[in-house]
């Protein structure tokens, strides 16, 4: 049995017939070839697949594609549609908030979700908000600095 | 820290500066294609059937039902797998005998994941169980289950002798004997292993998440018996490696075998569980140490016996470093290493290889004897460390046939101690009386770098832009940036005009790969040589337009070639290149780093202040100073973050990441992040970790730089153990330092 879904991703609507069990992360990566969203684990702990679902940060491996039917999803490819980096991307770049970059798309959305509700977070609040996103390279220092810089630049 | 940023020949314009990674834009936009992101029309999905037993013969295997499933394109077992071992191991990609739980038994490729998953369940295997052994010491006892016909010991014990250690111990005024244990630990990156294989006739292209494309290349050319030119390995963006991806692995062979049989491209992507259970993780070490000192505070004899749990198959990689022989002066040293095969998954070199484990043992025992003798542990170290001009072995030999140069361990200790305010530590360990006790610890370390063959190409295009091509990889350490900065400094062409191709065996000359502190001092020297070759050609081409000035009298700054003595006479690099009509290319290759008696090493000292909650066993890091000699930092931002990230990885080993195996079944009990508990943003307050780059200049690396990646991961376990002792008076000799272990130790009667 296939399901018909209509999911808006980065402003574009995708109408697809999907398996009911298809996870949102596989819909993004395999069905519509947006591979910027990463898969780092199979137990919902690493956060590499974090995207915005109707402006809420979700781990796309914990969400069925069917649940996103009629919703709007933002992935990392959608943040700089005209090639101009948004302020969070800019901050992660200039503050050296990444090394290998595999966790970065997820980190950026976890940070984005925080800044939506708290435009001026303390380092503690940032670290709490990023607790569900693992990074093995940086030790998190520069990630926290990047989020602070993005907040200072007015990202909400 | 104010280091004058000049070398002979003038000030440096690029090297030694701060700056973000030049490829970060690809990574923050999702444009960077990691191996798992690659999609090829018609590509099949591969799945691996894994052994449920730690040691068994395959009595029967039936794949007929799986093969009959619509959409399955190829199924393979040991019956049709090449009988060629994976590089650096005793492992066949598929065999009729399995030696760890989780080893591949069969593989298949199908048109989609669902079909592959369904078909995999239809393969039936009859196992004939064999007795198994998990512990490296047990595995060497008579009657232990045997993994290989020649036994469980890999090769001969690695022995190193200097002086006469037994005599030295007899002569010592004080001798202590201790045992330190580091279990098997997970050390992977965020990106699980992945590869995509595609055959075009006899030519294989393999995209792989590897640190060492040419090692994988060598493994595959041997396996398929094809010329070097017939295999291309591409590892463009890698989501972390930390050593676990530094050796060829079964997955690359499995994908290539399947793709050849199916005559279609195949993607094999590990789940996180597969990544944990079938990767090359940090090996267990059981280290027995005897240390003897003289009353005058000199180290006199050091005897180290180590059992290294290599897991099932690896042969070439893994073992202790040189902490026992290279950090301190001692007339008598002996190390013996037994590398032992057991029925746990392959282990191998991970960040620091055996150095973190060895540092844990040596720096703990140094602390223990200093305290027993009533010496300041830092003064004891300063008294005994090797300094510039001291004899040191050039290789893994006992004889000190070389001379230490460009060393700065003393400066690292002094800078770190000053920043930590070492004198604040408890004069009497365990003296704090409250529930929460603070203490301070120190640990020193060292390592070499730049070993093996390296190569790179630099191409200056007709518009004056530059391409740097190298077959080592950027696994996140920033080598695209650092290597480009080296070429930019040499060429006088701004970094903004640089592009890189990393990790491609068809585009770049041979290079061993990115591991072991080697990219900067290996690939970096090759890039420098390649860029200098380009520079000479550009200057020669410019000479006619600058009144035939000798190339030696010319220089390039900001892509403008000038006559040094008369800067008004100038021409743009792009104009010279256009006129020349051919791009300029330079190749660089380097071999042995040090050929004379001079020995250059990279050292560091860590200082940590902890607070131990005696009621809960929780250890809280209050302050952590990581002082490192990196020679001249090429990019200060990158170096600082390498130190910070490496320090956290070292600290992670103190709190979790242990891989535990069930004695009854051989099963790994820690196959997920829930069990391994890698650090989150909450575990260590980033603000307490401070990186200090000690001013120094190397003698062999490009612009005096030294490789660094491994070192910051070495001292954490020892420094924290020493600080916990200073806080509480209890000595922990086994990592990780779980709350249960600390509470148990605190409840035991205290030795005085």
Interface residues (C-beta under 8 A of the other chain):
Chain A: X19 X29 X33 X34 X35 X36 X37 X38 X39 X40 X41 X42 X43 X45 X46 X48 X75 X76 X77 X79 X80 X85 X89 X92 X93 X94 X95 X96 X98 X99 X100 X101 X102 X103 X104 X105 X108 X123 X126 X127 X128 X130 X131 X132 X133 X134 X135 X136 X137 X138 X139 X140 X141 X142 X143 X144
Chain B: X20 X21 X24 X25 X26 X27 X28 X29 X30 X31 X32 X33 X34 X36 X37 X39 X114 X188 X189 X190 X191 X192 X237 X238 X239 X240 X242 X271 X272 X273 X475 X476 X477 X478 X637 X638 X641 X644 X645 X646 X647 X648 X649 X672 X673 X674 X678 X679 X680 X681 X682 X684 X685 X686 X687 X689
